[in-house]
Amino acid sequence: MPSVVKINVLTVPDEQREVLEKRFASRVGSVEGSDGFEWFELLRPVEGTDQYLVYTRWRSEEDFQNWMATSMRGSHGGAQGEGGERPKPAASGSTLWSFEVVQQAAPTE
């Protein structure tokens, strides 16, 4: 069974970039122990776009869905700001892309 890749495309205004990156840095470890999790990367745009890519790779679609139903909700939905209210989202839009890995390569030694 091939791994699955989920890419969350986040539209982030310039003034919110630092906020988004700090929020991701503060949640380090929240996905790494999840069953079926294989890889994570937060990709910052260099030029020509305001869209960050959040790349995750999973052993199966079922593993991703299980994470979505449990751990992800806690790591994304439970954050509290000052005064107990939830902080404003750093992204102004989000789209989820899904892929199956059909080929891969690693550096040769």
C-alpha positions as CSV (number, residue, x, y, z in Angstrom):
1,M,0.0,0.0,0.0
2,P,1.5,3.4,-1.0
3,S,2.0,6.2,1.5
4,V,-0.3,9.2,1.2
5,V,0.8,12.8,1.2
6,K,-1.4,15.7,2.5
7,I,-0.5,19.2,1.5
8,N,-2.4,22.0,3.3
9,V,-2.1,25.2,1.2
10,L,-2.4,28.1,3.6
11,T,-2.8,31.7,2.3
12,V,-0.9,33.9,4.7
13,P,-0.7,37.7,4.5
14,D,2.8,39.1,5.0
15,E,2.0,40.5,8.4
16,Q,1.0,37.1,9.7
17,R,4.0,35.0,8.4
18,E,5.9,35.3,11.7
19,V,2.8,34.4,13.7
20,L,2.1,31.3,11.6
21,E,5.7,30.1,11.9
22,K,5.8,30.6,15.7
23,R,2.6,28.7,16.1
24,F,3.9,25.7,14.1
25,A,7.2,25.9,16.1
26,S,5.2,25.8,19.4
27,R,3.4,22.6,18.4
28,V,6.5,20.6,17.6
29,G,5.9,17.0,18.7
30,S,2.2,17.1,18.4
31,V,2.1,14.9,15.3
32,E,5.4,13.1,15.4
33,G,4.1,10.3,17.7
34,S,0.9,9.7,15.8
35,D,0.4,6.2,14.4
36,G,1.3,6.1,10.7
37,F,3.0,9.5,10.6
38,E,6.0,9.5,8.4
39,W,7.1,13.1,7.7
40,F,6.3,16.8,8.2
41,E,7.6,20.0,6.5
42,L,6.4,23.6,6.7
43,L,7.4,25.3,3.5
44,R,7.7,29.1,3.4
45,P,7.1,30.8,0.0
46,V,10.2,32.5,-1.5
47,E,8.6,34.7,-4.1
48,G,5.5,35.2,-6.2
49,T,3.0,33.8,-3.7
50,D,1.6,34.2,-0.2
51,Q,0.9,30.5,0.2
52,Y,2.7,28.3,2.7
53,L,2.6,24.5,2.2
54,V,2.2,22.2,5.1
55,Y,3.5,18.8,3.9
56,T,2.7,15.6,5.8
57,R,3.2,12.0,4.8
58,W,1.3,9.1,6.2
59,R,1.5,5.3,6.0
60,S,-2.2,5.3,4.9
61,E,-5.3,7.4,4.4
62,E,-6.8,5.6,7.5
63,D,-3.9,6.8,9.6
64,F,-4.4,10.4,8.4
65,Q,-8.1,10.3,9.1
66,N,-7.5,8.8,12.6
67,W,-5.1,11.7,13.4
68,M,-7.7,14.2,12.0
69,A,-10.4,12.8,14.2
70,T,-8.3,12.9,17.4
71,S,-4.9,14.6,17.9
72,M,-5.1,17.2,15.1
73,R,-8.3,18.7,16.6
74,G,-6.5,19.2,19.9
75,S,-3.4,20.7,18.4
76,H,-5.3,23.1,16.2
77,G,-8.6,23.8,17.9
78,G,-7.6,24.1,21.5
79,A,-5.2,27.0,21.5
80,Q,-6.1,29.9,23.8
81,G,-5.0,33.4,23.5
82,E,-4.7,36.0,26.3
83,G,-7.9,36.4,28.2
84,G,-9.0,32.8,27.3
85,E,-10.2,33.5,23.8
86,R,-8.9,31.7,20.7
87,P,-6.3,33.6,18.7
88,K,-7.1,34.9,15.3
89,P,-6.1,32.5,12.5
90,A,-2.8,33.5,10.8
91,A,-4.0,32.1,7.5
92,S,-6.8,33.7,5.5
93,G,-7.5,30.6,3.5
94,S,-6.8,26.9,3.4
95,T,-7.0,24.1,0.8
96,L,-6.1,20.4,1.4
97,W,-4.5,18.5,-1.5
98,S,-4.1,14.7,-1.3
99,F,-1.7,12.4,-3.2
100,E,-0.5,8.8,-3.2
101,V,3.2,8.2,-3.5
102,V,3.8,6.2,-6.7
103,Q,7.6,6.8,-7.0
104,Q,10.3,8.0,-4.7
105,A,14.1,8.2,-4.7
106,A,16.8,8.8,-2.1
107,P,20.4,9.9,-2.5
108,T,22.8,7.2,-3.4
109,E,25.8,6.6,-1.1
